[in-house]
């Protein structure tokens, strides 16, 4: 039962984790209102998505100098934390799936020697640590993505917006509700996966020879105590028999001595006289 809890639950949470993080896409819009209205662009759309390589997201904005435009890019590359989080989720799912197959179809080979449980124990510890690290890294990366996609920060990148006669503003920002929901579930499922994998360490440890070796010592100690008590009892019985034998021998020796003295009639009669 513990084995199935060990593999089924991480599978489900791993699916939710990389689905919520890897499936997000957002958009923001800004406007540039030039003095010459024909040069203005009041709806500049900027789209971004996973893996959040914002420095590759390009968009064209007017320079308010005739028909000239400049190509700009968002700031920041946050793909490392996002991809790390999703990679851990994917590998966690694949390992859990493999473990499920082993538990169902190869249970005898898994328990045949101590190598299988030891590998399972080590991998479980590693995944527990990786879930904690990746979830924390993605939490930091998410806050940086929000800051880099803030329309007020994007407007500061435009040359036309540095001229006071031009008016730049944000039409609407990214739908933070969707990103927050995605990040919330990613974080929740990420830390839940950490808790699950960390909790499974105990169940996997019970499968290893370390736990079995420690448990085997207690019955051996009881057997030794029983053997010691039995030997002591046998020793006491032997001592009693030997004492009885010694007593009997002493009695025989006294009787024999008495008989010998009785046969020595002459000296005794002389003494009585």
Secondary structure in CASP SS format (residue, H / E / C, confidence):
PFRMAT SS
TARGET T0000
AUTHOR 0000-0000-0000
METHOD secondary structure of the structure
MODEL  1
X C 1.00
X H 1.00
X H 1.00
X H 1.00
X H 1.00
X H 1.00
X H 1.00
X H 1.00
X H 1.00
X H 1.00
X H 1.00
X H 1.00
X H 1.00
X H 1.00
X H 1.00
X H 1.00
X H 1.00
X H 1.00
X H 1.00
X H 1.00
X H 1.00
X H 1.00
X C 1.00
X C 1.00
X E 1.00
X E 1.00
X E 1.00
X E 1.00
X E 1.00
X E 1.00
X E 1.00
X E 1.00
X E 1.00
X C 1.00
X C 1.00
X C 1.00
X H 1.00
X H 1.00
X H 1.00
X C 1.00
X E 1.00
X E 1.00
X E 1.00
X E 1.00
X E 1.00
X E 1.00
X E 1.00
X E 1.00
X E 1.00
X C 1.00
X C 1.00
X C 1.00
X C 1.00
X H 1.00
X H 1.00
X H 1.00
X C 1.00
X E 1.00
X E 1.00
X E 1.00
X E 1.00
X E 1.00
X C 1.00
X C 1.00
X C 1.00
X C 1.00
X C 1.00
X C 1.00
X E 1.00
X E 1.00
X E 1.00
X E 1.00
X E 1.00
X C 1.00
X C 1.00
X C 1.00
X C 1.00
X C 1.00
X H 1.00
X H 1.00
X H 1.00
X H 1.00
X H 1.00
X H 1.00
X H 1.00
X H 1.00
X H 1.00
X H 1.00
X H 1.00
X H 1.00
X H 1.00
X H 1.00
X H 1.00
X H 1.00
X H 1.00
X H 1.00
X H 1.00
X H 1.00
X H 1.00
X H 1.00
X H 1.00
X H 1.00
X H 1.00
X H 1.00
X H 1.00
X C 1.00
X H 1.00
X H 1.00
X H 1.00
X H 1.00
X H 1.00
X H 1.00
X C 1.00
X C 1.00
X H 1.00
X H 1.00
X H 1.00
X H 1.00
X H 1.00
X H 1.00
X H 1.00
X H 1.00
X H 1.00
X H 1.00
X H 1.00
X H 1.00
X H 1.00
X H 1.00
X H 1.00
X H 1.00
X H 1.00
X H 1.00
X H 1.00
X H 1.00
X H 1.00
X H 1.00
X H 1.00
X H 1.00
X H 1.00
X H 1.00
X H 1.00
X H 1.00
X H 1.00
X H 1.00
X H 1.00
X H 1.00
X H 1.00
X H 1.00
X C 1.00
X C 1.00
X H 1.00
X H 1.00
X H 1.00
X H 1.00
X H 1.00
X C 1.00
X C 1.00
X C 1.00
X C 1.00
X H 1.00
X H 1.00
X H 1.00
X C 1.00
X C 1.00
X C 1.00
X C 1.00
X E 1.00
X E 1.00
X E 1.00
X E 1.00
X E 1.00
X E 1.00
X C 1.00
X C 1.00
X C 1.00
X H 1.00
X H 1.00
X H 1.00
X H 1.00
X H 1.00
X H 1.00
X H 1.00
X H 1.00
X H 1.00
X H 1.00
X H 1.00
X H 1.00
X H 1.00
X H 1.00
X H 1.00
X H 1.00
X H 1.00
X H 1.00
X H 1.00
X H 1.00
X H 1.00
X H 1.00
X H 1.00
X H 1.00
X H 1.00
X H 1.00
X H 1.00
X H 1.00
X H 1.00
X H 1.00
X H 1.00
X H 1.00
X C 1.00
X H 1.00
X H 1.00
X H 1.00
X H 1.00
X H 1.00
X H 1.00
X H 1.00
X H 1.00
X H 1.00
X H 1.00
X H 1.00
X H 1.00
X H 1.00
X H 1.00
X H 1.00
X H 1.00
X H 1.00
X H 1.00
X H 1.00
X H 1.00
X H 1.00
X H 1.00
X H 1.00
X H 1.00
X H 1.00
X H 1.00
X H 1.00
X H 1.00
X H 1.00
X H 1.00
X H 1.00
X H 1.00
X H 1.00
X H 1.00
X H 1.00
X H 1.00
X H 1.00
X H 1.00
X H 1.00
X H 1.00
X H 1.00
X H 1.00
X H 1.00
X H 1.00
X H 1.00
X H 1.00
X H 1.00
X H 1.00
X H 1.00
X H 1.00
X H 1.00
X H 1.00
X H 1.00
X H 1.00
X H 1.00
X C 1.00
X H 1.00
X H 1.00
X H 1.00
X H 1.00
X H 1.00
X H 1.00
X H 1.00
X H 1.00
X C 1.00
END
